Amino acid sequence: MFDFMRLLGGDRAGATRRGGAARRPVPGVLLQLRLVFYGVLLGLMMPVIRQIDWSALVPPGLKIEWPTGFGIAWPAGHFRVPGGWGWADDGGKAEASSAAAAAGAAANAGGATAATGTLATAAGIASAASTAAASALSGGKPVSARFTICGHAKRIDCMVDGDTFWMAGTKIRIADIDTPETHPPRCAREARLGKAATLKMQAMLNAGPFTLTPIKRDVDRYGRKLRIVERGGVSLGAVLVRHGLARHYGGGKRSPWC
């Protein structure tokens, strides 16, 4: 192979002009035959060369792309020169990559717009709920909610006991009644009556819209809003009293249930 390169470069030893000056050799029959031989040999070896796993011959982390153009990839970056037998595919791959990138950008923009719209909708709902709760606490329009029994989760709309509940995140004390304690009860009878009072008031609040009527005091010493709960002009606390699950309360010391 080195001999072949020397022949192509014209550096053949002993080749001189008549005057002693170096001259470029004229390829003879033997050289032409050797060129043909090397060409045939290279053509025969080309399929084998294309099937060689070159990755086993290069250092770890180095990747050579051949014969579809020329490229070298290593952990720190990527270098590629289009061309070679696969030059026609390079443009298609580049266009496909650009199209995929554009589609991804459009999808991300759409997702961001949808997320912004969702957040705006949620903020609007929260604002409307806050406004409705403020209006209800001031004795305005009737309000309704779905009440559960309060647990360890955040308290939004739930029952603490028969005379205390949370609505829209605000703790409300029914001002005109006193019901048996449940946290904790002082005896088995109070526990039984307290549970019944809680379930009864929960059912009445969930039955439909009601109004919260303010009294002279806005809050008690525990920070609870003091309101009378009414539906159609009738106190729901008074209904609980008629069922024997509450007592009328106007302030002062409360009587025991045990």
Secondary structure in CASP SS format (residue, H / E / C, confidence):
PFRMAT SS
TARGET T0000
AUTHOR 0000-0000-0000
METHOD secondary structure of the structure
MODEL  1
M C 1.00
F H 1.00
D H 1.00
F H 1.00
M H 1.00
R H 1.00
L H 1.00
L H 1.00
G H 1.00
G C 1.00
D C 1.00
R C 1.00
A C 1.00
G C 1.00
A C 1.00
T E 1.00
R C 1.00
R C 1.00
G C 1.00
G C 1.00
A C 1.00
A E 1.00
R C 1.00
R C 1.00
P C 1.00
V C 1.00
P C 1.00
G C 1.00
V H 1.00
L H 1.00
L H 1.00
Q H 1.00
L H 1.00
R H 1.00
L H 1.00
V H 1.00
F H 1.00
Y H 1.00
G H 1.00
V H 1.00
L H 1.00
L H 1.00
G H 1.00
L H 1.00
M H 1.00
M H 1.00
P H 1.00
V H 1.00
I H 1.00
R H 1.00
Q H 1.00
I C 1.00
D C 1.00
W H 1.00
S H 1.00
A H 1.00
L C 1.00
V C 1.00
P C 1.00
P C 1.00
G C 1.00
L C 1.00
K E 1.00
I E 1.00
E E 1.00
W C 1.00
P C 1.00
T C 1.00
G C 1.00
F E 1.00
G E 1.00
I E 1.00
A E 1.00
W E 1.00
P C 1.00
A C 1.00
G E 1.00
H E 1.00
F E 1.00
R E 1.00
V E 1.00
P C 1.00
G C 1.00
G H 1.00
W H 1.00
G H 1.00
W H 1.00
A H 1.00
D H 1.00
D H 1.00
G H 1.00
G H 1.00
K H 1.00
A H 1.00
E H 1.00
A H 1.00
S H 1.00
S H 1.00
A H 1.00
A H 1.00
A H 1.00
A H 1.00
A H 1.00
G H 1.00
A H 1.00
A H 1.00
A H 1.00
N H 1.00
A H 1.00
G H 1.00
G H 1.00
A H 1.00
T H 1.00
A H 1.00
A H 1.00
T H 1.00
G H 1.00
T H 1.00
L H 1.00
A H 1.00
T H 1.00
A H 1.00
A H 1.00
G H 1.00
I H 1.00
A H 1.00
S H 1.00
A H 1.00
A H 1.00
S H 1.00
T H 1.00
A H 1.00
A H 1.00
A H 1.00
S H 1.00
A H 1.00
L H 1.00
S C 1.00
G C 1.00
G C 1.00
K C 1.00
P C 1.00
V E 1.00
S C 1.00
A C 1.00
R C 1.00
F C 1.00
T E 1.00
I E 1.00
C C 1.00
G C 1.00
H C 1.00
A C 1.00
K C 1.00
R C 1.00
I C 1.00
D C 1.00
C E 1.00
M E 1.00
V E 1.00
D E 1.00
G C 1.00
D C 1.00
T E 1.00
F E 1.00
W E 1.00
M E 1.00
A C 1.00
G C 1.00
T E 1.00
K E 1.00
I E 1.00
R E 1.00
I E 1.00
A C 1.00
D C 1.00
I E 1.00
D E 1.00
T C 1.00
P C 1.00
E C 1.00
T C 1.00
H C 1.00
P C 1.00
P C 1.00
R C 1.00
C C 1.00
A H 1.00
R H 1.00
E H 1.00
A H 1.00
R H 1.00
L H 1.00
G H 1.00
K H 1.00
A H 1.00
A H 1.00
T H 1.00
L H 1.00
K H 1.00
M H 1.00
Q H 1.00
A H 1.00
M H 1.00
L H 1.00
N H 1.00
A C 1.00
G C 1.00
P C 1.00
F E 1.00
T E 1.00
L E 1.00
T E 1.00
P E 1.00
I E 1.00
K E 1.00
R E 1.00
D E 1.00
V E 1.00
D C 1.00
R C 1.00
Y C 1.00
G C 1.00
R C 1.00
K E 1.00
L E 1.00
R E 1.00
I E 1.00
V E 1.00
E E 1.00
R E 1.00
G C 1.00
G C 1.00
V E 1.00
S E 1.00
L H 1.00
G H 1.00
A H 1.00
V H 1.00
L H 1.00
V H 1.00
R H 1.00
H C 1.00
G C 1.00
L C 1.00
A C 1.00
R E 1.00
H E 1.00
Y C 1.00
G C 1.00
G C 1.00
G C 1.00
K C 1.00
R C 1.00
S C 1.00
P C 1.00
W C 1.00
C C 1.00
END
